[in-house]
Amino acid sequence: MACTTNDYEEPENTTAGRAFGITSFDTGRTGQPIDVRITTSVVEFTDLSILANGRTWTFPEGAVDIIGSDNDTTTDLENFSVTFKRAGPVDVVLAPVFENPVPTEVATETFTFNALEQITASISTDLTLVNGAFEVEAGTDVTFTNNSSERDNAEWRVINTTTGKEEDLITTIDLTFPFKALGNYIVGLRAFDDAPFSSSIAAIPVRVIPSSQPVTVEPKIEENDSGQIIIAYSRDLDPATLDAISNFTLLVDGAPAMIQTIMLDPSNPSNLLVIPSTNIKNSQTATIAYNAVNLRSADAAPAPSVSQTTIRTFGGPNLFANGVFEGIDGPVAGGERFYSTGGFLSADGGNNITAAITPGSGVDGSSGLVFSFAAGAGAGNNRTVFGDGLNGDPMGRVVQEIKTLEEATYIVRVSIKYTGAVPGEFKFSMTSFPFNFGGIVNSSITTGFVEGEFVELTTEITPNAGTLSAGGLAYPLINVGGVVGVSEVTIDNIEIFLKEE
């Protein structure tokens, strides 16, 4: 048996007359190897064998350094420490000297260690090395592969040494990074393990040169939480080439709207920010067009214009944080954090519909809620998935919570994709928590679905007195139906926010 001095408790049967040692790592007994690092891990051994007049500790040749001793294969010390000199398995044998003979099975004790090399960090990339740096054109996404001796834990730093800009720490095994600005960069990797500790750093130089490719613009235009409209380009823009406000056309509910300022995003100069004079409400429909005349990228390439495009307005605080379905993967049945049956709030007596939260099925490869319809599904079949009202999910969230509602109208925004037969209806409902049938209110979407593609759709919902009866806490009820035949309908990114009137 081996344990730390602090944790050790005398077993009920005496240790007198048997080999009994402890290590500072509280493990290492035969059959329970412990990982250590060569040169840096220090392990303390102590002989606690009762009725022993002495002892011999034996180590494999060349495996350890017994601190303070010229002999690194044996010692008769009661207490001592070692470091490990080579990688591989190391068995340490304690053989006490007893006054009287003892059974063979208790005459010795063996501690087993797995000595690991120190981690060596290493990076590779497909870029070409030119004059001492890996060269890439601006606007290119570059993948850096972590070839470290251990890959379980990694942190990346990207620094533009020309401008002094340092990106936030990136925690991923391999790194894909978009180089949007000209300059010289250092891409650094720290590969590490906390237990047993080891850390190593590698870095490579990258030079970003003017691009031979045209500047592109993202098709999605969004409003951020500060009310700024973001037009995102593929690489950094030159602030000296900004066009006049008159080159932009902003329409809100079909009527022209005033623009206060045009500027580059200080934290990301590839983003062009359009700031309206009046905040756009989440209940309004807004579009923007831009006639690019002077705008150039930082490497002097012309930036493209933008045709009249709908703006994804910022909704506000999302009251349904669990509508992203992350961290709760599994079938939707008893025992998981969302529930469903063929009868309760559903019309699926033949069990032609199943639901599961599936990794990789959601937007951008996230988890999504997938309703699967079998061949026997008919127009009258539907199934409702509802939250667990009592238990937190593996990420510590209470899944059912929509909070906190008030007497007002709310916008429901959701991403929906289907493959196979088209869905007849997506219905989002809610009621108070604890569950109250009289508090159920519904919202519905019946059009706008696109096969094989996530589309973001909206509807509105207004709670009643029953919905609000428990202080504004509510259950989510997610229903899909009206599918005739085989289909998969995937739901993701459900948001609920207060409608701005």
Order of alpha helices (4+ residues) and beta strands (2+ residues): beta-beta-beta-beta-beta-beta-beta-beta-alpha-beta-beta-beta-beta-beta-beta-beta-beta-beta-beta-beta-beta-beta-beta-beta-beta-beta-beta-beta-beta-beta-beta-beta-beta-beta-beta-beta-beta-beta
